Amino acid sequence: MKFPKDFYWGAATASYQVEGGIENCDWAKAAREGRVPACGRACDHYHRYEADFDLAQQLGHNAHRFSIEWARIEPVEGQFDTAAIEHYRAVIRALKERGLTPFVTLWHFTLPQWFADKGGFESKQAPELFARYARYVVEQLGDELAGITTMNEPIVFAGLGWLKGNWPPFKMQKLADWQEYTNSGKRSQSRPQQSWWAYGTYRRVVRHLVMAHNQAYDAIKLVAPDLSVSIVKHVVAYDATSNPWQRCKAWFATNFQTHSFMRKVADRCDEIGLNFYHYVKFGDRGEHPKSDMGWEMIPGGIYRALHILHHYQKPIFVSECGVADDDDSHRAWYIEEQLTGMQQAMADGVDVRGHMYWSLMDNYEWALGFEKKFGLIEINYDTLERKIRPSAWRYKELIEQYSVADNGSAAS
Ligand code: BGC
């Protein structure tokens, strides 16, 4: 099993989940209201990024995916903070100095509070405001980069915020909210939304996300025509037994979750990032071990996910895939299986350029707080001490084993 010489090997993080100290975004407000766990100083990566990148380098990585915090760059509508830009310039340079190629994402779930107050992605203005932010960042930092990602997992963002309602802005109200509203003589709070109404709002949000990506793409190309622009899409790899009804379900689910969105943005993607966590085979009652998230661990399913995105005939990089595994008993196996699945897809002709494990370090797992441990590096949240997990060394060995040396022969 060999990967191309210029293959990107690394891990990923996202600003809010690791940096710490971000208080002017919708998640921080939700935490102050007690609706999600507080993030606080997180891993303090904002101040410790150099030491963290030293570890990534030590672990044999040659690439790193991270995100820029919109609320830091544009803390007030239309006012951009040059100190924040300089911070991210320093982050990018710190990576490059260590031989790590930066994969930058402009927006990973958290919204500046002013933007959320205007209705966030429900608002008609959202695509334009997002494109303006994207353009500004690229004007400032574009020279430092070969590529940039506009957004992370738009359908997860919309689904959890507007269908499930457990992420900001918590739009699908639970039955309990209706009971409270009714018990209070319909005075206690604003009227919870009806499901059908919430679904309509969800569709509007998805439409605006499509427009936001497309407008950002155009805005970026105006200032940096050669910069490669991508979107990061999560793909649940739906598959089926040979039963026609099960195949029909897999087709429908793939269309609903992946193709209905990707079709509308693919023309404006030079590359696509794949986030892979789930494989579902309709009609298959097989039992699989579960991760600490309660998710079935089927890492080889990445093969199917890559084939789903291959439909768009663009280069693909695996922008996230990983496992929550507190005692590190499955992670090494999981990574190895993923790489095998990737290699099989590549043998079929899928153009895969890189693999970014989620995550470089333990971090804030959104509505679940700090309890789930995805990291190659363990964080002690009391002391902020970093400790490399054994699986991270195994990943390093695999990188060395699977890389091809300059002369085309196996490196190891
Ligand atoms: C997200 C990450 C998240 C990870 C694990 C992905 O959906 O991009 O922010 O931590 O999954 O749940």
Boltz pocket constraint, residues with backbone or C-beta under 6 A from the ligand:
constraints:
  - pocket:
      binder: B
      contacts: [[A, 14], [A, 17], [A, 152], [A, 153], [A, 156], [A, 234], [A, 275], [A, 320], [A, 358], [A, 364], [A, 365], [A, 366]]
      max_distance: 6.0
